[in-house]
Amino acid sequence: METTETTEVRNMAENGGSKVSYFLVGLGIGALVGVLFAPSSGEETREYLSKRADEGREYAQRKARELRERADDLVERGKQAAQQGKESVAAAVEAGRDAYQREKSKAV
């Protein structure tokens, strides 16, 4: 005797299999219709795709170059900020030493 769960699982498996079959049939029909009604010849389509791929590659290279320049700029600005911070800390340490020496000399 089958339980309700077993029946539901079997029905879901059968429905899932038929859905995949319908999808594959639809995919094949779509590909066939696409080839039959393509507005360009195969050679023209390949040329178009090649041109678009070249444009995409050039665009990616241009963007990579821009990103590299921006990264270099940010690194340089970071170095400058670090140097300014280092100089500020050094000046604060020197001022602290001077103040300590003044107070030390007053105490003697």
HUMOQUI-V346571 format. One record per residue. PHI is phi in radians with two decimals (NA if undefined). PSI is psi in whole degrees, -180 to 180 (none if undefined). Layout:
# HUMOQUI-V346571
phi:PHI psi:PSI
phi:PHI psi:PSI
This chain:
# HUMOQUI-V346571
phi:NA psi:132
phi:-1.55 psi:143
phi:-1.51 psi:167
phi:-1.10 psi:-37
phi:-1.11 psi:-44
phi:-1.09 psi:-42
phi:-1.10 psi:-43
phi:-1.12 psi:-42
phi:-1.12 psi:-44
phi:-1.10 psi:-43
phi:-1.10 psi:-40
phi:-1.14 psi:-40
phi:-1.13 psi:-42
phi:-1.14 psi:-43
phi:-1.15 psi:-40
phi:-1.11 psi:-41
phi:-1.12 psi:-41
phi:-1.21 psi:-32
phi:-1.15 psi:-40
phi:-1.13 psi:-41
phi:-1.06 psi:-46
phi:-1.06 psi:-40
phi:-1.09 psi:-47
phi:-1.11 psi:-40
phi:-1.11 psi:-44
phi:-1.09 psi:-39
phi:-1.10 psi:-45
phi:-1.12 psi:-44
phi:-1.11 psi:-42
phi:-1.09 psi:-42
phi:-1.13 psi:-43
phi:-1.09 psi:-47
phi:-1.11 psi:-39
phi:-1.08 psi:-42
phi:-1.20 psi:-42
phi:-1.17 psi:-36
phi:-1.90 psi:21
phi:-1.12 psi:135
phi:-1.28 psi:-17
phi:-2.20 psi:162
phi:-1.29 psi:169
phi:-1.06 psi:-41
phi:-1.12 psi:-44
phi:-1.11 psi:-40
phi:-1.14 psi:-44
phi:-1.09 psi:-41
phi:-1.10 psi:-44
phi:-1.07 psi:-47
phi:-1.11 psi:-39
phi:-1.12 psi:-43
phi:-1.09 psi:-46
phi:-1.12 psi:-37
phi:-1.14 psi:-41
phi:-1.09 psi:-43
phi:-1.08 psi:-41
phi:-1.12 psi:-41
phi:-1.12 psi:-44
phi:-1.08 psi:-42
phi:-1.08 psi:-45
phi:-1.11 psi:-41
phi:-1.13 psi:-42
phi:-1.10 psi:-45
phi:-1.14 psi:-39
phi:-1.10 psi:-41
phi:-1.10 psi:-44
phi:-1.08 psi:-43
phi:-1.11 psi:-40
phi:-1.11 psi:-42
phi:-1.11 psi:-43
phi:-1.14 psi:-40
phi:-1.12 psi:-43
phi:-1.06 psi:-41
phi:-1.09 psi:-45
phi:-1.13 psi:-39
phi:-1.11 psi:-43
phi:-1.10 psi:-44
phi:-1.12 psi:-37
phi:-1.12 psi:-42
phi:-1.09 psi:-42
phi:-1.11 psi:-43
phi:-1.13 psi:-40
phi:-1.12 psi:-42
phi:-1.11 psi:-42
phi:-1.12 psi:-41
phi:-1.11 psi:-41
phi:-1.09 psi:-42
phi:-1.14 psi:-39
phi:-1.14 psi:-42
phi:-1.13 psi:-43
phi:-1.09 psi:-41
phi:-1.15 psi:-39
phi:-1.16 psi:-41
phi:-1.11 psi:-44
phi:-1.09 psi:-43
phi:-1.11 psi:-38
phi:-1.12 psi:-43
phi:-1.08 psi:-45
phi:-1.07 psi:-45
phi:-1.10 psi:-40
phi:-1.12 psi:-45
phi:-1.10 psi:-40
phi:-1.09 psi:-46
phi:-1.18 psi:-36
phi:-1.15 psi:-41
phi:-1.23 psi:-30
phi:-1.21 psi:-34
phi:-1.30 psi:-23
phi:-1.44 psi:none
